[in-house]
Amino acid sequence: MKSEDTPFEGGPMDGRVLPVLVGPTGNPPKTYRIPVPDAAGGPPTVLVYRRVPRGHSKRLGLPKGWKYEFASEGERGAGGRLRWPWSKPESRGAGKPDTTGG
């Protein structure tokens, strides 16, 4: 497996550079999740980082490399599941009245 040293910005991992496995296209994953164990033995906290371009080339505007930025909104904002064009939007639960006739 091939890996690439990728810098992290923001959050608890700010300033660190970690080797991240790259896929068959040579790019690291779009999101990087780091589980941090709880000191009290509870469920781990998951830090979510989102991949962004490190810079762009002058002529073609291609990304020169990748870095990860901290996603403060966590799992929800980092695209936890695939969203296909034919999928129904997520229901928020509020806003629709109960029409069951109860």
C-alpha positions in Angstrom: 0.0 0.0 0.0 1.2 3.5 -0.8 0.9 6.3 1.7 1.4 10.1 1.5 2.5 12.4 4.3 -0.5 14.7 4.8 -0.7 17.8 7.1 -3.6 18.4 9.4 -5.0 21.9 10.3 -7.3 22.9 13.1 -8.6 20.9 16.0 -6.5 18.8 18.3 -4.3 17.5 15.4 -3.2 21.0 14.3 0.3 21.1 12.9 0.8 17.3 12.7 1.8 15.4 9.6 0.6 11.8 9.4 1.1 9.1 6.7 -2.3 8.5 5.1 -3.0 5.6 2.7 -3.9 6.7 -0.8 -6.4 5.0 -3.0 -6.0 3.6 -6.6 -6.3 7.1 -8.0 -3.4 8.4 -5.8 -5.7 10.6 -3.6 -6.2 10.2 0.1 -9.9 9.7 1.3 -12.2 12.7 1.4 -12.8 12.4 5.1 -10.5 11.1 7.8 -12.0 10.0 11.1 -9.8 9.6 14.2 -11.4 7.8 17.2 -10.2 9.2 20.5 -10.8 6.9 23.5 -12.7 8.4 26.5 -10.7 8.5 29.8 -13.7 7.4 31.8 -14.2 4.4 29.6 -17.2 5.7 27.7 -17.8 5.8 24.0 -14.8 7.3 22.0 -15.0 10.8 20.6 -14.5 10.8 16.8 -12.6 13.7 15.3 -13.5 14.3 11.6 -11.2 16.0 9.1 -12.1 17.0 5.6 -9.7 16.8 2.6 -9.0 20.2 0.9 -6.4 21.1 -1.8 -3.1 22.3 -0.4 -2.6 24.6 -3.4 -3.3 24.9 -7.2 -0.9 24.9 -10.2 -0.7 28.2 -12.1 -1.4 27.0 -15.6 -4.1 24.3 -15.3 -5.4 24.9 -11.8 -4.8 21.3 -10.7 -4.4 20.6 -7.0 -0.7 20.4 -6.0 -1.4 18.2 -3.0 -3.9 17.6 -0.2 -4.3 18.6 3.5 -7.0 17.9 6.0 -9.0 20.6 7.8 -10.9 20.0 11.0 -14.7 19.7 10.4 -16.1 21.2 13.6 -19.6 20.0 12.8 -18.4 16.4 13.2 -20.0 13.4 11.5 -23.1 15.0 10.2 -21.4 17.7 8.1 -18.7 15.4 6.8 -21.0 13.3 4.6 -21.6 10.2 6.7 -23.5 8.4 4.0 -23.7 8.4 0.2 -26.4 10.7 -1.3 -27.6 9.5 -4.7 -29.7 11.8 -7.0 -32.7 9.5 -6.7 -32.5 9.2 -2.9 -35.2 10.9 -0.7 -33.9 13.8 1.4 -33.3 13.1 5.1 -36.4 13.8 7.1 -35.9 16.2 10.0 -38.9 14.9 12.0 -40.4 18.3 12.6 -42.5 20.4 10.3 -45.0 17.8 9.1 -48.2 17.4 11.0 -49.5 14.0 12.0 -52.3 13.1 9.5 -53.1 9.6 10.8 -56.5 10.8 12.0 -55.7 9.7 15.6 
